[in-house]
């Protein structure tokens, strides 16, 4: 009996290993029409900033310019999808509906349009968003600037979306999911956090990076002074674009209502707002190292730039043998650590040497009519 089991295991592992070798070669990625654009939306006049109700005077200057960035994917025949990421605290349904109305003539249906804000708390107030933030009436002269900016912002969002549509060219899409650790639960000490950092990259057929989309669940509240700026999402996007001239980086926030930067609100400490760039800047380095993975490839997974895992699984069914079907899963895994740690506004990057490859397998014995009898895991 031992001989039979050994023989079966040997056949299983050899077959699974051969299957794994076949699957380590990533399938050829599909080509999509992808366009991206960026537009400066910084006001050149004083305006009330949104996010903090205690600021009741108009802005005193600009820390860094703020932007609207757009990504368009798909052909006119298919109906393109357009995502716009705006350095703003939030957007209203009325604003998005107006953008949708303006883009409909160029083939963008309402259900294929998304406009999201980075939730920076140092962006201009816009009409219809957090209207009662200040707890008192807004002076007419201040409201005039808010209404003016809202109109200009609406025009700029339309223009950046149209620019992204006009920019569409053949591109490959790849994705990766990483982890960064500069968010904490602001409601409950040690409460739940979501450190996942999904990344979508668009590259031209020759490999040149054209656009990046990433999102992280965290409030953009590092800064609370009275100067216009994009907080950590703006700095992260700017850093990526600086490292990759010609590329457009869209950095948005996820479900981060109960998440704050580990530094908390710092007032005017701009250098602290730049800290996450050290983590976000690794996004592209890792994508370049791993070269991302095709959107439709479900065989390879990775997690970057924190603890990242490159896994190459293979699944094979064998049998039936004596009424049993044997399902084997073999996974070749490599662990490496580039663990970002951002305690209280400082930045420490701890680098660990890559661990060796490890081989794991599981074997499931299933009999008729589909009942699993036992499973071996190694």
DAMOJO-V84179 format. One record per residue. N is the residue number from 1. RES is the residue in one letter. OMEGA is omega as a letter, one per 40 degrees, with the letter a starting at -180 (* if undefined). NEAR is the number of other C-alpha atoms within 10 Angstrom. D_FIRST is the distance of its C-alpha to the first C-alpha in Angstrom with 2 decimals. Layout:
# DAMOJO-V84179
n/res/omega/near/d_first
N/RES/OMEGA/NEAR/D_FIRST
N/RES/OMEGA/NEAR/D_FIRST
This chain:
# DAMOJO-V84179
n/res/omega/near/d_first
1/X/i/6/0.00
2/X/a/7/3.81
3/X/a/8/5.31
4/X/a/9/5.07
5/X/i/10/6.25
6/X/i/11/8.53
7/X/i/11/9.77
8/X/i/15/10.59
9/X/i/15/12.26
10/X/i/12/14.09
11/X/a/13/15.39
12/X/a/21/16.37
13/X/i/17/18.26
14/X/i/12/19.91
15/X/a/18/21.06
16/X/i/24/22.24
17/X/i/20/24.00
18/X/i/12/25.75
19/X/i/16/26.81
20/X/i/21/28.04
21/X/i/13/30.07
22/X/a/11/31.65
23/X/i/16/32.60
24/X/i/15/34.12
25/X/a/11/37.12
26/X/i/14/39.26
27/X/i/13/40.62
28/X/a/11/44.30
29/X/i/15/46.31
30/X/i/13/48.76
31/X/i/17/52.46
32/X/i/17/54.71
33/X/a/20/58.44
34/X/i/28/58.95
35/X/i/26/62.23
36/X/a/31/63.16
37/X/i/27/66.46
38/X/a/24/68.02
39/X/i/17/71.46
40/X/i/14/73.50
41/X/a/22/74.52
42/X/i/19/76.39
43/X/i/19/79.72
44/X/i/9/82.80
45/X/i/11/84.58
46/X/a/18/84.00
47/X/i/27/81.87
48/X/i/24/80.26
49/X/a/28/76.61
50/X/i/28/73.99
51/X/a/23/71.35
52/X/a/15/73.41
53/X/a/13/76.21
54/X/i/11/78.09
55/X/a/16/79.13
56/X/i/18/82.21
57/X/a/14/83.99
58/X/a/17/83.34
59/X/a/19/81.19
60/X/a/14/82.66
61/X/a/15/80.96
62/X/i/18/77.72
63/X/i/16/74.91
64/X/i/16/73.06
65/X/i/17/73.47
66/X/a/26/71.34
67/X/i/25/69.80
68/X/a/27/68.41
69/X/a/28/65.47
70/X/i/31/64.10
71/X/i/29/61.02
72/X/a/26/61.14
73/X/i/25/58.13
74/X/a/19/58.24
75/X/i/16/60.65
76/X/a/13/63.71
77/X/a/7/62.09
78/X/a/9/59.11
79/X/a/14/61.30
80/X/i/21/60.93
81/X/a/21/59.57
82/X/i/26/61.73
83/X/i/20/60.94
84/X/i/24/63.80
85/X/a/23/63.39
86/X/i/30/66.72
87/X/i/29/67.82
88/X/a/27/69.13
89/X/i/24/68.43
90/X/i/21/67.75
91/X/a/20/68.84
92/X/i/14/70.30
93/X/i/11/69.36
94/X/i/12/72.89
95/X/a/20/72.47
96/X/i/19/69.16
97/X/i/14/70.63
98/X/i/13/73.57
99/X/i/22/71.34
100/X/i/20/69.40
101/X/a/14/72.69
102/X/a/15/73.79
103/X/a/19/70.56
104/X/i/12/70.23
105/X/i/9/72.67
106/X/i/12/70.38
107/X/a/16/67.34
108/X/i/22/65.65
109/X/a/16/64.85
110/X/a/16/65.01
111/X/i/9/61.33
112/X/i/15/60.48
113/X/i/20/62.66
114/X/i/15/61.75
115/X/a/23/64.14
116/X/i/19/62.93
117/X/i/17/64.69
118/X/a/29/63.44
119/X/i/25/65.03
120/X/i/31/67.02
121/X/i/28/69.62
122/X/i/30/72.17
123/X/a/31/72.74
124/X/i/30/75.83
125/X/i/27/76.26
126/X/a/27/76.09
127/X/i/19/77.70
128/X/i/16/75.65
129/X/a/16/73.04
130/X/a/16/73.35
131/X/a/14/76.94
132/X/a/11/77.47
133/X/a/17/75.85
134/X/i/15/79.10
135/X/i/10/80.21
136/X/a/10/83.68
137/X/i/10/85.41
138/X/i/17/85.00
139/X/a/10/88.42
140/X/a/9/89.54
141/X/i/9/89.74
142/X/a/17/86.12
143/X/i/17/84.99
144/X/i/13/86.74
145/X/i/21/84.56
146/X/i/22/81.39
147/X/i/15/82.37
148/X/a/15/83.26
149/X/i/22/79.94
150/X/i/19/78.00
151/X/i/14/79.74
152/X/i/14/79.11
153/X/i/23/75.44
154/X/i/14/75.01
155/X/a/15/76.65
156/X/i/20/74.49
157/X/i/25/71.23
158/X/a/21/72.31
159/X/a/20/73.26
160/X/i/22/70.02
161/X/i/29/67.98
162/X/i/21/70.10
163/X/i/20/69.76
164/X/i/22/65.97
165/X/a/28/66.12
166/X/a/14/68.47
167/X/a/15/66.18
168/X/i/20/63.16
169/X/i/20/61.57
170/X/a/17/58.16
171/X/i/25/55.66
172/X/i/24/51.96
173/X/i/24/50.67
174/X/a/21/47.94
175/X/i/22/46.85
176/X/i/26/45.36
177/X/a/20/45.07
178/X/a/23/46.14
179/X/i/23/47.21
180/X/a/24/50.51
181/X/a/21/51.61
182/X/i/24/55.36
183/X/i/23/55.38
184/X/i/25/55.41
185/X/a/19/55.85
186/X/i/20/59.59
187/X/a/12/59.47
188/X/i/10/56.97
189/X/a/8/56.32
190/X/a/9/52.68
191/X/a/11/52.33
192/X/i/13/50.17
193/X/i/18/50.62
194/X/a/18/49.26
195/X/i/17/49.01
196/X/a/18/47.42
197/X/i/23/49.40
198/X/a/17/48.64
199/X/i/23/50.23
200/X/a/20/51.12
201/X/i/26/52.60
202/X/a/29/54.50
203/X/i/20/54.97
204/X/a/18/57.04
205/X/i/12/55.36
206/X/i/8/56.39
207/X/a/12/54.58
208/X/i/14/57.67
209/X/a/20/57.16
210/X/a/23/59.36
211/X/i/26/58.36
212/X/i/25/56.16
213/X/i/20/55.55
214/X/a/23/54.11
215/X/a/18/54.43
216/X/a/26/54.07
217/X/a/23/54.66
218/X/i/29/57.59
219/X/i/28/61.30
220/X/a/28/63.66
221/X/i/23/65.98
222/X/a/27/66.08
223/X/i/25/69.73
224/X/i/23/72.38
225/X/a/21/75.58
226/X/i/25/78.03
227/X/a/23/77.11
228/X/i/28/75.35
229/X/a/28/71.84
230/X/a/31/68.23
231/X/a/28/66.64
232/X/i/28/63.11
233/X/i/30/62.08
234/X/i/26/65.20
235/X/i/24/64.65
236/X/i/24/61.00
237/X/i/24/62.01
238/X/i/23/64.88
239/X/i/17/62.71
240/X/a/24/60.25
241/X/i/19/63.14
242/X/a/13/64.86
243/X/a/12/61.82
244/X/a/16/61.37
245/X/i/11/64.83
246/X/i/14/65.04
247/X/i/20/61.99
248/X/a/26/62.38
249/X/i/29/60.38
250/X/a/32/60.07
251/X/a/27/59.09
252/X/i/24/59.01
253/X/i/21/57.90
254/X/a/17/55.17
255/X/a/13/55.25
256/X/a/19/56.88
257/X/a/13/59.47
258/X/a/17/58.27
259/X/i/24/57.52
260/X/i/22/59.99
261/X/i/27/59.86
262/X/i/20/59.01
263/X/a/19/62.58
264/X/a/19/64.01
265/X/a/18/67.40
266/X/a/16/69.24
267/X/a/12/72.59
268/X/a/15/73.55
269/X/a/14/70.85
270/X/a/18/70.06
271/X/i/13/67.93
272/X/i/23/65.51
273/X/i/25/65.17
274/X/a/19/64.23
275/X/a/20/61.34
276/X/i/25/58.66
277/X/i/20/59.60
278/X/i/16/57.75
279/X/a/24/54.58
280/X/i/27/55.44
281/X/i/19/56.54
282/X/a/19/52.99
283/X/a/27/51.91
284/X/i/21/53.16
285/X/a/15/52.07
286/X/i/19/48.47
287/X/i/20/48.79
288/X/i/12/50.18
289/X/a/9/47.44
290/X/a/13/44.65
291/X/i/15/46.87
292/X/i/22/45.93
293/X/a/24/43.60
294/X/a/22/44.62
295/X/a/15/45.38
296/X/a/13/42.94
297/X/a/14/40.01
298/X/a/12/37.34
299/X/a/17/34.81
300/X/i/18/36.67
301/X/i/18/38.08
302/X/i/22/40.28
303/X/a/21/42.38
304/X/e/30/45.62
305/X/i/26/47.79
306/X/i/27/46.34
307/X/a/17/42.72
308/X/a/22/41.34
309/X/i/18/37.81
310/X/a/18/36.85
311/X/i/21/33.57
312/X/a/22/31.94
313/X/i/24/29.15
314/X/a/22/27.06
315/X/a/18/25.32
316/X/i/17/23.07
317/X/i/15/21.39
318/X/i/16/18.49
319/X/e/12/17.29
320/X/i/13/17.25
321/X/i/11/13.56
322/X/i/7/13.05
323/X/a/12/16.16
324/X/i/19/15.46
325/X/a/18/17.60
326/X/i/21/16.64
327/X/a/18/19.84
328/X/i/24/20.00
329/X/i/20/23.16
330/X/a/24/23.89
331/X/i/20/27.23
332/X/a/17/29.08
333/X/i/17/31.77
334/X/i/17/34.81
335/X/i/17/37.04
336/X/a/20/40.67
337/X/i/17/43.46
338/X/a/20/47.06
339/X/i/20/47.90
340/X/i/23/51.44
341/X/a/19/53.19
342/X/a/22/56.68
343/X/i/13/57.99
344/X/i/12/61.52
345/X/i/21/62.66
346/X/a/13/61.50
347/X/i/16/58.81
348/X/i/13/56.12
349/X/i/13/53.47
350/X/a/11/50.64
351/X/i/12/48.65
352/X/i/11/45.23
353/X/i/9/43.53
354/X/i/12/40.69
355/X/i/11/37.28
356/X/i/10/34.62
357/X/i/12/32.21
358/X/a/11/29.09
359/X/i/14/25.89
360/X/i/12/24.29
361/X/i/17/21.59
362/X/a/14/20.33
363/X/a/21/17.52
364/X/i/18/18.18
365/X/a/21/16.02
366/X/i/19/18.65
367/X/i/17/18.62
368/X/e/10/21.60
369/X/i/8/24.45
370/X/a/10/23.82
371/X/i/10/22.53
372/X/a/14/20.64
373/X/i/10/17.84
374/X/a/10/17.07
375/X/i/13/17.87
376/X/i/10/16.84
377/X/i/11/19.92
378/X/*/8/20.34
